[in-house]
Amino acid sequence: MADEDHSGTRPAAWREGLAEGADSLLAGRERAERDAEYRTLTYEVTDRIARITFNRPERGNAITADTPVELAAAVERADLDPRVHVMVVSGRGKGFCGGYDLSIFAENGGNPSDGPDAAAGTVLDPIVQARNHNPHGTWDPMVDYAMMSRFNRGFASLLHANKPTVAKLHGFAVAGGTDIALYADQIICADDTKIGYPPTRVWGIPAAGMWAHRLGDQRAKRLLFTGDCLSGKQAAEWGLAIEAPEADRLDERTEDLLERISRMPINQLIMAKLAMNSSLLSQGVANSTMISTVFDGISRHTREGYAFQMRSATVGFREAVRERDEPFGDYKRAQFDKPGDS
C-alpha cells in the first residue's frame, strides 16, 4: 500500500467496512458464498444487515428441534461475515413466535410425521421424549434437561454472538418465543404485540431464565406469578423493549435502528457488546438458565402438569390452552386491559 493511500487521505475512513480499503486485513481475500437450506427460517444479507426470519407462519413460527440448531448456524454465519455489522431476527406471518410446538408431545405423542425431524435413538428423538413425558411412566429429568438445554444453547447464540442482535417483534412473542427474544441485545416491537409466558399458569417455566435479568426482580415476578402478558407498549414502558411504535411503523423504525447501528465499525460494536455483556453475565445468566430449565422439566411432571397433558390428549391442545387462559381474560389476542397497563 502506497503512503498516499493511507486512511488519513480518505474522508471518514473509519466508516468503511471491515473488508473495504487497501489496508483491510481481508484485502484480496475472496469469500466463498455458501447456500444453506433451512427448515425453520430464511437468511439474507442486505447492505450491512443480516436478516434471520422464522418461516413457519402456518404454525405461528412454533419452535421445533430444528429451530435452535438453525438459528445458531445463521447467527454464526452472520458473525463471521465481514460484511455484516448487525443481525435482526423476526418472524414471518401473524407473529414473531408462538412458543414450542407443544402439540407434538402434549397431544399426539410425538408423531414424527407431524413434528420435527430429529436424530433417532438420541435424547432429541421425539419418540424418546414422548416416552419420557408419559404420565404413566417414569420421568428421567436429565433426559429432559439434555433436550431443553440444547434449545437454550441455540437461542443464547443471540446473546453470545460477537455482533449486535436485534429482535423485531410483532403480533405475538409468547412462551418459548420469549426465550428467543430475551436473548437479543435489543428488542423493538409493535405497540400491540402480545409478550409473555402464560405457561407459568401450568406446564411451564421460562427455561432461558432471562426475565429477571431483563426486567428486574419485581416486574419479572409480576409476570411469572400470574402468567400475564405485556403489550408492546408496556414492554417499552417497563424497559424490556427499546421502542414500541404503532404496528404500521414497525418496519420503518426497525430499519432506522438497524441502519444507525450498521454505520458503526464492527470492532467498536464488538467491544461495546462485550463490555455490556460482562455486566449482564456477571449477574449469573448461566446459572439462571440451568435452574430454570430444570424447573421447566419439573413443571411438566407435577400432578397439575400431568392433568394439563392428559386434558390436551383428550380434547386437544388448543382447548386445554383455552381452559388455562380464559379465566385470566387473555386467551389468544384479547386486549391488554390488566390493571396498571395504561
C-alpha positions in Angstrom: 0.0 0.0 0.0 1.4 3.4 -1.0 1.9 6.0 1.6 -0.5 8.3 -0.2 -3.3 5.6 0.2 -3.3 5.7 4.0 -6.6 6.1 5.8 -5.9 9.7 6.6 -6.3 10.6 2.9 -9.9 9.2 2.8 -12.8 11.1 4.4 -14.3 9.2 7.4 -12.3 6.1 6.6 -13.4 4.7 9.9 -16.9 4.1 8.4 -15.5 1.8 5.8 -16.4 -1.9 6.1 -14.1 -4.5 7.6 -13.2 -5.8 4.1 -13.0 -2.4 2.4 -9.9 -0.4 1.6 -6.4 -1.4 0.6 -5.3 -1.5 4.2 -8.0 -4.0 5.2 -6.9 -7.3 6.8 -9.1 -9.0 4.3 -7.9 -7.2 1.2 -7.7 -9.5 -1.8 -9.2 -12.5 0.0 -12.2 -13.9 -1.9 -15.1 -15.2 0.1 -16.8 -18.4 -0.7 -20.5 -17.9 -0.9 -22.5 -20.8 0.5 -26.1 -21.7 0.0 -27.6 -23.2 3.1 -31.1 -24.7 3.3 -33.1 -24.1 6.4 -36.3 -25.8 7.5 -37.5 -23.1 10.0 -36.0 -19.8 8.9 -34.6 -17.8 6.0 -31.3 -15.9 5.8 -30.2 -13.0 3.7 -27.8 -10.1 3.9 -28.7 -6.6 2.7 -26.1 -3.9 2.9 -24.5 -4.5 6.4 -27.5 -6.2 7.9 -28.1 -10.0 8.3 -31.8 -10.8 8.3 -32.9 -14.0 10.0 -36.6 -14.7 9.6 -38.6 -17.5 11.2 -40.5 -19.1 8.4 -43.3 -21.4 9.7 -46.1 -18.8 9.5 -48.8 -21.5 9.2 -47.7 -22.8 12.7 -47.2 -19.4 14.3 -43.4 -20.0 13.8 -43.6 -22.5 16.6 -40.3 -24.0 17.7 -39.2 -27.4 16.6 -36.0 -29.3 17.1 -34.5 -27.7 14.0 -35.1 -24.1 15.3 -32.2 -23.7 17.8 -29.7 -25.5 15.5 -30.6 -23.4 12.5 -30.7 -20.2 14.5 -27.3 -20.8 15.9 -25.9 -21.7 12.5 -27.4 -18.5 11.0 -26.0 -16.3 13.8 -22.6 -17.8 13.4 -22.8 -17.3 9.6 -23.5 -13.6 10.2 -20.9 -13.3 13.0 -18.2 -14.5 10.6 -19.3 -12.4 7.6 -17.1 -9.2 7.4 -20.0 -7.5 5.5 -22.4 -7.9 8.5 -22.5 -5.3 11.3 -25.8 -6.2 12.9 -28.3 -9.1 12.8 -32.1 -8.8 13.1 -34.4 -11.8 14.0 -38.1 -11.5 13.1 -41.0 -13.8 12.2 -43.0 -14.2 9.0 -46.8 -14.1 9.2 -49.0 -13.0 12.0 -46.4 -13.0 14.8 -42.8 -13.5 15.9 -43.0 -16.9 17.6 -45.8 -18.6 19.4 -43.5 -20.8 21.5 -42.7 -24.5 21.3 -44.7 -26.8 19.1 -46.0 -28.4 22.2 -48.8 -30.3 20.5 -46.1 -32.7 19.3 -45.8 -34.1 22.8 -48.9 -32.9 24.6 -51.4 -34.0 22.0 -50.2 -36.6 19.5 -47.4 -38.4 21.4 -44.6 -37.2 19.2 -45.8 -38.5 15.9 -42.8 -37.9 13.6 -45.0 -37.1 10.6 -46.3 -34.1 12.5 -43.2 -33.0 14.3 -39.6 -32.1 13.7 -37.0 -34.4 12.2 -34.6 -35.4 15.0 -31.8 -37.8 15.4 -33.4 -41.2 16.0 -32.2 -43.0 19.1 -30.8 -39.9 20.8 -32.4 -37.7 23.5 -33.6 -35.4 20.8 -35.7 -38.2 19.2 -39.4 -37.1 19.6 -40.4 -40.7 20.3 -37.8 -40.8 23.2 -39.1 -37.5 24.6 -42.7 -38.7 24.2 -42.0 -41.8 26.2 -40.2 -39.6 28.8 -43.4 -37.5 29.1 -45.7 -40.4 29.6 -47.8 -39.7 32.7 -47.9 -43.4 33.5 -44.2 -43.9 33.2 -41.0 -42.9 34.9 -39.6 -39.4 34.1 -35.9 -39.0 33.7 -35.2 -35.4 34.4 -31.7 -35.4 32.8 -33.0 -36.7 29.5 -35.5 -33.8 29.6 -32.6 -31.4 30.6 -30.4 -32.8 27.8 -33.0 -31.8 25.3 -34.1 -28.4 26.7 -30.6 -27.2 27.4 -29.7 -27.6 23.8 -32.6 -25.5 22.8 -31.4 -22.8 25.1 -27.8 -23.0 23.8 -29.1 -22.3 20.3 -31.3 -19.4 21.4 -28.4 -18.0 23.5 -26.3 -17.6 20.4 -28.1 -14.2 20.1 -26.5 -13.1 23.4 -23.1 -14.7 22.9 -22.6 -13.6 19.2 -19.9 -11.0 18.9 -22.0 -8.7 16.9 -25.2 -6.9 18.0 -28.5 -8.7 17.6 -32.0 -7.2 17.4 -35.3 -8.9 17.9 -38.2 -7.4 15.9 -41.5 -8.5 17.4 -45.0 -8.2 16.1 -48.3 -9.9 16.7 -47.2 -12.3 19.5 -44.0 -13.4 21.2 -45.1 -15.8 23.8 -43.9 -18.8 25.8 -40.7 -20.2 24.1 -40.8 -17.2 21.7 -39.7 -15.0 24.6 -36.9 -17.4 25.4 -35.5 -16.4 22.0 -36.4 -12.7 22.0 -35.0 -12.0 25.5 -31.5 -13.3 24.4 -31.3 -10.5 21.8 -29.3 -7.3 22.6 -32.2 -5.1 21.6 -35.9 -5.6 21.3 -38.2 -3.4 19.2 -41.8 -4.3 18.9 -45.2 -3.1 17.6 -47.2 -1.4 20.4 -49.9 -4.1 20.2 -47.5 -7.1 20.4 -48.5 -9.7 23.0 -45.4 -10.6 25.0 -45.3 -13.0 27.9 -45.1 -16.6 29.3 -48.7 -17.9 30.0 -47.4 -21.5 30.6 -46.3 -20.4 34.1 -50.0 -21.0 34.9 -49.4 -24.7 34.3 -46.9 -26.9 32.5 -44.1 -24.5 32.1 -41.3 -22.2 33.5 -39.3 -20.0 31.1 -36.3 -22.2 30.5 -34.0 -19.4 29.3 -34.3 -17.7 32.7 -33.8 -14.2 31.3 -36.9 -12.4 32.7 -35.3 -11.1 35.9 -32.1 -10.1 34.0 -34.1 -8.1 31.5 -36.8 -6.6 33.8 -35.6 -6.8 37.3 -36.9 -8.9 40.2 -40.3 -7.4 40.9 -41.6 -6.9 37.4 -40.4 -10.3 36.3 -42.2 -11.9 39.3 -45.3 -9.8 38.5 -45.5 -11.5 35.1 -44.4 -15.1 36.1 -46.6 -15.2 39.2 -49.7 -14.6 37.0 -48.8 -15.7 33.5 -50.0 -12.3 32.4 -48.6 -10.8 29.2 -47.4 -7.3 28.3 -48.4 -5.3 25.4 -45.6 -4.0 23.2 -46.4 -0.5 24.6 -46.0 -1.6 28.2 -42.9 -3.6 27.3 -41.3 -0.3 26.2 -42.5 1.5 29.3 -41.0 -1.3 31.5 -37.7 -1.2 29.7 -38.0 -4.6 28.1 -38.2 -3.1 24.6 -36.3 0.0 23.5 -39.2 1.2 21.3 -42.8 0.2 20.6 -44.1 2.1 17.5 -47.5 1.6 16.1 -47.7 -1.6 14.1 -47.7 0.2 10.7 -44.5 2.0 11.6 -42.6 -1.0 13.0 -40.7 -1.7 9.8 -39.7 1.9 9.4 -38.5 2.3 12.9 -36.6 -1.0 12.9 -34.8 -0.2 9.7 -33.8 3.2 11.2 -32.3 1.4 14.2 -30.5 -1.2 12.1 -29.1 1.5 9.8 -27.8 3.5 12.7 -26.1 0.5 14.3 -24.7 -0.6 10.9 -22.8 2.7 10.5 -20.6 1.8 13.4 -17.2 -0.1 12.9 -17.6 -3.8 13.7 -14.7 -3.7 16.2 -16.4 -0.8 18.1 -19.7 -2.8 18.2 -18.0 -5.9 19.4 -16.1 -4.1 22.2 -19.3 -2.3 23.3 -21.2 -5.5 23.4 -18.5 -7.4 25.3 -18.3 -4.6 27.8 -22.0 -4.6 28.4 -22.3 -8.4 28.4 -19.7 -8.6 31.1 -22.1 -6.9 33.5 -25.1 -8.9 32.4 -23.3 -12.3 32.6 -21.9 -11.5 36.0 -25.4 -11.5 37.2 -25.5 -15.2 36.8 -27.3 -15.8 33.5 -25.8 -19.2 33.0 -27.0 -20.3 36.5 -30.4 -18.8 35.9 -30.8 -20.8 32.7 -29.7 -24.1 34.3 -32.1 -23.8 37.2 -35.0 -22.5 35.1 -34.5 -25.4 32.6 -34.6 -28.0 35.4 -37.8 -26.4 36.9 -39.4 -26.2 33.4 -39.0 -30.0 33.2 -40.4 -30.5 36.7 -43.4 -28.3 35.9 -44.4 -30.7 33.1 -44.3 -33.7 35.5 -46.3 -32.4 38.5 -49.8 -33.6 39.3 -51.1 -30.4 37.7 -48.7 -30.7 34.7 -50.0 -34.2 34.0 -53.6 -33.0 34.3 -52.9 -30.4 31.6 -51.1 -33.0 29.4 -53.9 -35.5 29.8 -56.5 -32.9 29.1 -54.6 -31.9 25.9 -54.6 -35.5 24.8 -58.3 -35.8 25.5 -59.8 -32.6 24.0 -56.8 -31.2 22.0 -54.1 -28.7 22.9 -56.0 -25.6 21.8 -58.9 -26.4 24.0 -56.6 -27.1 27.0 -54.9 -23.7 26.4 -58.3 -22.0 26.2 -59.3 -23.5 29.6 -56.0 -22.4 31.0 -56.1 -18.8 29.8 -59.8 -17.8 29.7 -60.1 -17.2 33.4 -57.3 -14.7 33.2 -59.1 -12.9 30.3 -56.3 -13.0 27.8 -56.9 -16.1 25.7 -55.4 -15.6 22.2 -55.3 -11.9 21.2 -57.5 -10.5 24.0 -56.9 -6.8 24.7 -54.4 -5.8 27.3 -56.7 -4.3 29.9 -55.0 -5.5 33.1 -54.6 -3.1 36.0 -51.5 -1.0 35.5 -51.4 -1.5 31.8 -52.3 2.1 31.0 
